[in-house]
Amino acid sequence: MSEIKTRFAPSPTGRMHVGNLRTALYSYLVAKHAGGKFMLRIEDTDQERYVEGAVDIINRTLADTGLVYDEGPDKDGGCGPYVQSERVKAGIYMKYAKELIDKGEAYYCFCTKERLESLKQNINGKDIVMYDKHCLHLSREEIEANLAAGMPYVIRQNVPNEGTTRFTDEIYGEIEVPNSELDDMILIKSDGYPTYNFANVVDDHLMGITHVVRGNEYLSSSPKYNRLYQAFGWDIPTYIHCPLITDEEHHKLSKRSGHSSFEDLLDQGFVSKAIVNYVALLGWSPEEDREIYSLEELVKVFDYHRINKSPAVFDLQKLKWMNGQYLAAMDPDIFYQMAEPWLKQYVTGNYDLHKIAKMVQTRIEIFPDMEAETDFFDHLPAFDESLYTNKKWKVTPEKAWNVLTEILPRFSAVSDADFCNDELYTVIKDYAAEKNVKAGFVIWPVRIAVSGKQITPGGATELMEVLGKNESLSRISEAIKNLTAIVK
């Protein structure tokens, strides 16, 4: 068998949708699992939908996710140019469209918009134009006269009305479609640009693509693609159509969901490796019972025959869980580099962000979770008497007042230079031993006093080290004052 070669052929229309990222990932994995090549081609034939800067988004996304292509606009592998608008200028598509005209597999169509509007049919609630082959019957003289007069035209595929077209997909099996259901699709538009449907067939053949990975929304178009391959006498590639991705309500994942694109997810505090891992599982299941895979591990285990037919549900909570696994396992220095911009939004006081990052690393799923974990550093929550009651440690507001009142001078006696977790914890242990109580009995009211919370990222003395001596003593003094008003 010849070397497997796949392609990712996005249109530069904005942020990369999760479905497009999955197509890129599966295309990459199909090729790399077999030791083949992965190619990038920019399909910018739809000039109306072109978004400035979108090509940069594509390049940045592939770089961020580790999907390194072997050929592309900046890596000529002998099949360029790799941007379709440049291929238009080279006359590639018009050449092959005219070849189809000569074979009777395509024809010029000069119909006006008004005439096409008159052909609309309502099928399943949608207005669809099924072209009636009117221009197929124009004489050679009429065609030449129209062309000489500069009349606008498109070039259409000539699909027979009778018979069926059959093709095989690796996931969905053999599919047969009556030709009567296939419209004479446009190959070359009136602006001289090819349609996606035509350009991708021509380019896939000329660039030696052996396996085509795409969403199952293209299943219905595949018979028309195959008729083009057959008309040219070209080999048909192996088709791998992927299932639909839906939201939790089983609707197609749309931009309205707020997390439909790779950059949306980055903006929301997810990391690229977790996104890639999760997207790999949207429609594909590994043989082993595990969920965490690096890209290198995915290359080794990916078998496209294990792609599912049924829709894949994008479960945001599952992605958050997976992202949390990646954050917890991350090198602390790398975690801090990524967390720092977020932390600076949530903690504006003059505190050691490295220490705070270390506290929260294993407690969050996405970076914005740090806000709720760290908000007390800048602003101590309003006093809440109920927090000073703890059944496990048998703490009551009265007992808490007593502990804080007695231990405050001991904390005050610790020098500024020694005001750190170890020294402060020693103070607590010594006090607990002296009073013949558990350390937790002492730690509980101290934690509440300095944080205003029952649950914190780090113990009481760790928090005091970050807060510093003055702030810590001030907060404990304020707690004593508030408790005094209750218990005295």
LINZI-V230335 format. One record per residue. SS is DSSP state (H for helix, E for strand, - for the rest). OMEGA is omega in radians with two decimals (none if undefined). Layout:
[[SS;OMEGA] [SS;OMEGA]]
This chain:
[[-;3.13] [-;3.14] [-;3.10] [-;3.11] [E;3.12] [E;3.11] [E;2.91] [E;-3.01] [-;-3.10] [-;2.98] [-;-3.11] [-;-3.05] [-;3.11] [-;-3.14] [-;-3.08] [-;3.12] [E;3.12] [H;3.12] [H;3.09] [H;3.10] [H;3.10] [H;3.09] [H;3.11] [H;-3.11] [H;-3.13] [H;3.10] [H;3.12] [H;-3.08] [H;3.10] [H;-3.11] [H;-3.02] [H;3.08] [H;-3.12] [-;-3.12] [-;-3.09] [-;-3.08] [E;3.13] [E;-3.02] [E;3.02] [E;3.06] [-;-3.14] [E;-3.09] [-;-3.06] [-;-3.12] [-;3.11] [-;-3.05] [H;-3.13] [H;-3.10] [H;-3.10] [-;3.13] [-;3.13] [-;3.12] [-;-3.09] [H;3.10] [H;3.09] [H;3.11] [H;3.12] [H;-3.12] [H;-3.12] [H;-3.14] [H;3.13] [H;3.12] [H;-3.11] [H;-3.09] [H;3.12] [-;-3.13] [-;-3.06] [-;-3.12] [-;-3.13] [-;3.10] [E;3.11] [E;-3.09] [-;3.14] [-;3.12] [E;-3.05] [-;3.09] [-;3.11] [-;-3.11] [-;-3.06] [-;-0.02] [-;-3.05] [-;3.07] [E;-2.97] [H;3.12] [H;3.09] [H;3.11] [H;3.05] [H;-3.12] [H;3.12] [-;3.08] [-;-3.05] [H;-3.02] [H;3.12] [H;3.12] [H;-3.10] [H;3.07] [H;3.13] [H;3.06] [H;3.11] [H;3.09] [H;3.14] [H;-3.13] [H;-3.09] [-;-3.12] [-;3.12] [E;-3.11] [E;3.06] [E;3.07] [E;-3.09] [-;-3.06] [-;3.14] [-;3.10] [H;-3.12] [H;-3.13] [H;3.13] [H;3.10] [H;-3.10] [-;-3.11] [-;-3.08] [E;3.04] [E;3.08] [E;-3.12] [E;-3.11] [-;3.07] [-;-3.14] [E;3.07] [E;-3.08] [E;3.06] [E;3.01] [-;-3.03] [-;-3.01] [-;3.10] [-;-3.09] [H;-3.05] [H;3.08] [H;-3.03] [H;3.08] [-;3.11] [-;3.11] [H;-3.12] [H;3.12] [H;3.14] [H;-3.10] [H;3.12] [H;3.12] [H;3.13] [H;-3.14] [H;3.14] [-;3.13] [-;-3.12] [-;3.11] [-;-3.13] [-;2.92] [E;3.04] [E;-3.08] [E;3.01] [E;3.12] [-;-3.14] [-;3.13] [-;3.14] [-;-3.07] [-;3.05] [-;-3.11] [E;3.01] [E;-3.06] [E;3.03] [E;-3.10] [E;3.04] [E;-3.08] [-;-3.10] [-;-3.02] [-;3.09] [E;-3.08] [E;-3.12] [E;-3.13] [E;-3.08] [E;3.07] [E;3.14] [H;3.14] [H;3.13] [H;-3.09] [-;3.13] [-;3.02] [-;-3.01] [-;3.12] [E;3.10] [E;3.10] [E;-3.11] [-;-3.08] [-;3.10] [-;3.13] [-;3.12] [-;3.08] [E;2.97] [-;3.08] [H;-3.05] [H;-3.13] [H;-3.05] [H;-3.07] [H;3.09] [H;-3.14] [H;-3.09] [H;3.13] [H;3.11] [H;-3.07] [H;-3.12] [-;3.03] [-;3.14] [-;-3.10] [-;-3.10] [E;-3.13] [E;3.12] [E;3.12] [E;-3.13] [E;-3.07] [H;3.03] [H;3.12] [H;3.11] [H;-3.07] [H;3.13] [H;-3.05] [H;3.09] [H;3.13] [H;3.08] [H;-3.10] [H;3.12] [H;3.07] [H;3.09] [H;-3.11] [H;3.14] [H;3.13] [H;-3.06] [-;-3.11] [-;3.04] [-;3.11] [-;-3.14] [-;3.03] [E;-3.11] [E;3.05] [E;-3.13] [E;-3.06] [E;-3.11] [-;3.10] [-;3.01] [E;-3.13] [E;3.00] [-;-3.09] [-;3.12] [-;3.10] [-;2.97] [-;3.13] [E;-3.10] [-;-3.05] [-;3.13] [H;-3.12] [H;-3.12] [H;3.14] [-;3.12] [-;-3.06] [-;-3.11] [E;3.11] [H;-3.11] [H;3.02] [H;-3.08] [H;3.07] [H;3.14] [H;-3.10] [-;3.01] [-;3.04] [-;3.11] [-;-2.97] [H;-3.11] [H;3.10] [H;3.13] [H;-3.14] [H;3.12] [H;-3.10] [H;-3.13] [H;3.10] [H;-3.09] [-;3.10] [-;3.12] [-;3.11] [E;3.11] [-;3.13] [-;3.13] [-;-3.14] [-;-3.14] [-;3.08] [-;-3.06] [-;-3.09] [-;-3.12] [-;2.95] [-;3.12] [H;3.13] [H;3.11] [H;3.09] [H;3.11] [H;-3.09] [H;-2.98] [H;-2.99] [-;3.06] [-;-3.03] [H;3.10] [H;3.13] [H;3.00] [E;-3.08] [-;3.04] [-;-3.02] [-;-3.13] [-;3.10] [E;-3.11] [E;3.08] [-;-3.09] [-;-3.07] [H;3.14] [H;3.10] [H;3.10] [H;3.11] [H;3.11] [H;-3.11] [H;3.12] [H;3.10] [H;3.09] [H;3.13] [H;-3.13] [H;-3.10] [H;-3.09] [H;-3.04] [-;3.01] [-;-3.06] [H;3.14] [H;3.10] [H;3.10] [H;-3.11] [H;3.13] [H;-3.12] [H;-3.07] [H;-3.01] [H;-3.13] [H;3.12] [H;-3.12] [H;-3.11] [H;3.06] [H;-2.98] [H;-3.12] [-;-3.07] [-;3.10] [-;-3.10] [-;-3.12] [-;3.14] [-;-3.09] [H;3.09] [H;-3.13] [H;3.12] [H;3.12] [H;3.12] [H;3.14] [H;-2.98] [H;-2.96] [-;-3.09] [-;-3.06] [-;-3.05] [-;3.05] [-;3.04] [-;-3.03] [H;3.12] [H;3.08] [H;-3.11] [H;-3.12] [H;-3.13] [H;-3.13] [H;-2.97] [H;-3.00] [H;-3.08] [H;3.13] [H;-3.13] [H;-3.04] [-;3.09] [-;3.14] [-;3.11] [-;-3.12] [-;-3.14] [-;-3.09] [H;-3.05] [H;-3.12] [H;-3.11] [H;3.04] [-;3.14] [E;-3.07] [-;-3.11] [-;-3.10] [-;3.11] [-;3.13] [E;3.04] [-;3.08] [H;3.14] [H;-3.14] [H;3.11] [H;3.11] [H;-3.12] [H;3.13] [H;-3.08] [H;-3.13] [H;-3.08] [H;-3.06] [H;-3.12] [H;3.12] [H;-3.13] [H;3.05] [H;-3.12] [H;-3.09] [H;3.11] [-;-3.11] [-;3.11] [-;-3.09] [-;-3.09] [-;-3.08] [-;-3.09] [-;-3.04] [H;-3.06] [H;-3.12] [H;-3.11] [H;3.11] [H;3.07] [H;3.09] [H;-3.13] [H;-3.13] [H;-3.14] [H;3.13] [H;-3.13] [H;3.13] [H;-3.14] [H;-3.11] [H;3.14] [-;3.09] [-;3.09] [-;3.12] [H;-3.13] [H;3.11] [H;-3.13] [H;-3.08] [H;-3.04] [H;-3.12] [H;3.10] [H;3.12] [H;-3.13] [H;-3.09] [H;-3.04] [H;-3.09] [H;-3.06] [-;-3.09] [-;3.07] [-;-3.08] [-;-3.10] [-;3.06] [-;-3.05] [-;-3.13] [-;-3.08] [H;-3.07] [H;3.03] [H;3.13] [H;-3.14] [H;3.11] [H;-3.13] [H;-3.12] [H;-3.11] [-;-3.03] [H;-3.06] [H;-3.11] [H;-3.12] [H;-3.13] [H;3.11] [H;-3.12] [H;3.12] [H;3.11] [H;3.12] [H;3.11] [H;3.11] [H;3.14] [H;-3.13] [H;3.14] [H;3.12] [H;-3.12] [H;-3.11] [H;-2.98] [H;-3.11] [-;none]]
